[in-house]
């Protein structure tokens, strides 16, 4: 599994898709290559955990979003430390 940061063009497409399908205006930031999983920033605090909160979704057909952490900085820091310790899950 490889996490892939989205380019601005692809993030825009994912954002439009999430808005059209679910009615949520969020900022997609990454997806898992080869799987239908991704993560996004709750830029409008739709889910009530703060404006920078990171959520994951496991399938675009489902509207289940899992809270991951408070900010992108926290997510990347935890991910870096996990990889530094030869762990692959955050």
Secondary structure, 3 states (H helix, E strand, C coil): CCEEECCHHHHHHHHHHHHHHHCCCCEEEEEECCCCCEEEECCCCCCCCCCCCEEEECCCCCCCEEEEECCHHHHHHHHHHHHHCCCCCC
